[in-house]
Amino acid sequence: MLKQIVTIGLLLAGTPYETTAGESFEVSVAHRFVGPVLLKGGRLLAVDQTLEMTRSADQGRTWTRIGPLRDTAGQVIMKGNVRPWSLLRLQSGAIAITFETIPPSQGGGVGKEDGTFFSQSRDEGKTWLPATRVSWPRSPANPTWLIQTRKGRLVLPNEYWRTQPMDRGLGVCTAFYSDDQGLSWRESRDSLWVWENGGRQQGSCEVPTVVEMSDGRLLMFMRTSFQRIARSESRDGGQTWSPVKLTSLLSSNSEIFLHRLPKSDTLLCVWNQASKREIETGYYRARLTSAISRNNGTTWTNFRTVAMSPGQTRTTRIPAVDPIAFLKTPRAIPRESEMLSKEFHMNRAPRVRVIGESAYLIYTHRRYRYDSGKVKRTVNEMRLRVFPVSWFSSTEPAQ
């Protein structure tokens, strides 16, 4: 019987995006895969660790590298020790990219040429404008994922890691913003970190992710070591932020991703939900959970397990029964005596892009096992999973 082919959405006028109805698949992609965005004509575009563009003509099943990002003079705009972070279709129709140059070593300081940069292409990736600086010169900024608000402002959340002798350091979050299509940038006035119970509990906020809510406010989620996701809000497009509050969403000290589903006010969150016991035993980055909110992140529903390690319990929401307390996982890999199966799977660093009615979920997947008492890593890859976006709002199946 012939498969039913349906048009599931339009990103650009006259650009159909087709896939098989209800079809899902998962493939390995290159490390530091960023994207995808939909090109005119229906192909997908992404960038990976080679600092080259890569393109797919089959909805993401296979990818072909098409060369580095060059300006109109043919000069490569990303080279050297560079990490791409965001690839985003702007309201203007241009494609934007953000990237950071990384110092050769953590102990060598930040050079004047290092930092966070922004560029865009107005011809579907054929050429790119000269990169403009986002972060301050010699600043140890660590950008995350670019968004554009309904009013057109570009907002790029950011993390600094502050250290001093005899101290474990402090993660502090801010946001950069631009109102001229990325030609110039400003930074928020507020720095964000955990400040609970009048300062009796203080700690880092790291790897921020931002989404625009239905009323135009911005919501920032950040990872912490307090077994909870931290949140802050901005009522002025990222210029100022409210004091950090810890939410009731259980989380290990792992990356979170927020996304507003297109043409709706539904918020999506994907993160490493973990119980206290799982954090203590090394299962803190094993289970990926998704949930949605229809009231600007006040409450979350439709908790679903996206990925987990063998032997873990498939669960919906883990209740926050333990009091808020600092808890740093003592190990990244479980001890052999605490393994729930012969193999441990680490699933972390989720990203989501919605194109039409399909969700493109990218995450890091690693596998470990013990061989004669020693840990052996057997798999280290990035995965791209494509499935109907309606999956997030459906109900977790019974065990």
PyMOL commands that set and color helices and strands:
alter all, ss='L'
color gray80, all
select helices_A, chain A and resi 106-108+197-199+276-281+336-338+389-393
alter helices_A, ss='H'
color red, helices_A
select strands_A, chain A and resi 5-10+16-20+25-29+34-38+44-47+52-56+64-68+82-89+95-101+115-121+132-133+142-143+147-148+154-162+170-178+186-187+194-196+201-203+206-212+218-223+228-234+245-250+256-260+267-272+288-293+301-307+343-355+358-371+374-388
alter strands_A, ss='S'
color yellow, strands_A
deselect
rebuild
show_as cartoon
